[in-house]
């Protein structure tokens, strides 16, 4: 049953794309391979001028979108229509027009002609339509609203009013400059994002997911609630090469969810575990999804520093899920799997451990200060080299084609989102709307940090119900992050704050994409699965507040391990407090008074400081001591009863 459900989930996730056979399949394969080779070539030997690099990248993406994604649900799924061909020609023609026009445009100092305006209008429409097909209606609708706003702005009262712009000025800004479609966001997609998606694809074809599952089983399979912990650990590992919640769910959930159900977890809870753990994959270094690259580029911070900032929050997030699982397993008396059924860690590493070297090499190069593109290329080279150590993992011609094709296909939704977001960013920069929206956020929050953070959290979660996490991060960081920064918070902390809640939106009902995918595999109710995932991920909703009020939880380049250790220890105790409150259990079942005390302890430990830490740890110690006393009393009573009997 689980296998059938998993296949249905995979089919649903891919159902938007046409499934070709014969010559069409060959043509798509050739296009995807050419796109991946173009990206590899420019990453290895140097990118073209920004506008040309981005134009060629987007030309490939738009071509693939109009070939692979039908216009409507009723459109043919096995052939490309004349309408699709027409849009394809318009899309590729208007993007490649920039490549032809670029030398003249530069030589004239940016002067444009009437043809530029007409071509630009078509290109903007094609980008919006491609995004609608590839990622849904939400983001294109937002882009359309912003376009209407740029024309209607002079008639809008209040802070969003602007003086107005001509059609030529608007189109030039969105089409011919680095402030619109072909701006910084698409630039990151055309370089870092694509390359690291491709790196993940190469690792996947070597059998990396099997290695992660086997290592996780060897480490945690025999412990209380072992399969659930395996799900968490394997999803954390998968997060090192994947930046998608749904992809993590389908990859690891088909293996872990049936095991969780086997040992006694209810289907909706098993699905919730997988969804919550898979969401955390996007905050686990070194890949961290597409948004991390955009964050590094936007803030002018080396990508390796982003990895450092993300590491401790990721540890706390997964620790929170593991704590809840362990407490629940102890409470209901669940055991792990028999060790005889599990692989041995030594044997797993001996047979498959060589697959880890590409990741190790990538991280080493990043830490040593090499450019992320250079590190990514070498990561792919190392994946090919080390895969050849075993026949079962070797990347042969078939796997090479599969990796190149998979990387390109997986990059399509991200690239389409980045292109259409360029319209939103372009309109905002031209009209000054970003500053106005930031001011509106401050006004609504009353200028207080805590209310600004709460408002930003709600905004990120609501936006995330309709948008991919990358699009969510870009919009919320543009709208709300400046308001947080204006209240004295460092930009990196503000951006990490909105980044977190964009990811957590994937497990927040009523629209929880990750939970819905997990429910399909578990055969459970999607809403129940979503609320289970929300409960398991509760620590994730607290962590951003922890590092806003305790910035030393983020491992900055200036931090030392000795400086981080006290904050990490108190934060882990706080995570344990939160988990015990959620499960109403620590060493034994907790009373209401103990839950209240543990809740206060968790709140004290959120804000780092000597006084709050002492109070929080003291309250925690009181509950632990009382629980020990209760357990000892129960044992004594049991012994006395046995003696009497």
Beta strands, then each sheet from edge to edge (+ up, - down):
end
